[in-house]
Amino acid sequence: MEKLEKKMNDLEILKKSMLIFEKMKDINEKEEKRKKEIEDKLNHKFTKNPQNLKYKMDINSTNDSFGRNDIFEVFISVKDLKAYLISKNNNYNLDIYRLEDNTLIKSIKYHTNHITVVRYFLDSNTNREYLLTTDENKMVTLWDIENNFKILYEIKPGYSGKSKLYSSLLVFGINGKNYLLTSSTCLNDYTKKYDFESGKFISNINNTNNNYTYYLLYWFNKKNNEHYIIECCESKTIIHNLIKDEIYAELKATNEYRHFSGFIYNKND
């Protein structure tokens, strides 16, 4: 009788162990799926064919007196994995929308002139999120998104009178250092490099004062372990080594059209 009871107890323990194992397996599978979804979102991978996207509605009108309607940024926050849109409006304000229900959750009244740049940046080393804006007062403003869009500091690069700040850039983890870069749309104005933490000017980027620069972006080349900035200019695109401070490549266009954007595509051989 005692042996039978022991076997029954053993079977009950085994049954419970199997249930716990199945639950743990299910939890692990869900966690792996969640991690994959986060990775895809943060890497901006399409989960659906973008060609099947259809117009749904207007969210905000961003035209100004110059007809510019492209001053906005869309990002997925690492804090809640929700999509947000930040755009400037006609009153020089920044409007922040939650895209899952197209709700205006915050409007920031700060700028006193036309906003020319709205860019989101994530420091993947700390998971801190930042917003970078510029305006026609030639002012660069850095915002701490996590701290209710608190202004961390402002920079006035001192570019020439007719210049526009159409691009600024944050770069993290360059040999343990973080930088803020600004560019100008006028000749004789250098692309400038600042210390990210303090906002203090470091240096001009060599060979960047003979271009009308409309857009800056960052590229890390895994093949040679080098860091680059890409300048999209009036009639050419320049790839500049950020550490060596020298031109890596210069891509000339066949016309004089302005280059307001660009990207780097790493093709797997």
Disulfide bonds with the S-S distance in Angstrom:
none
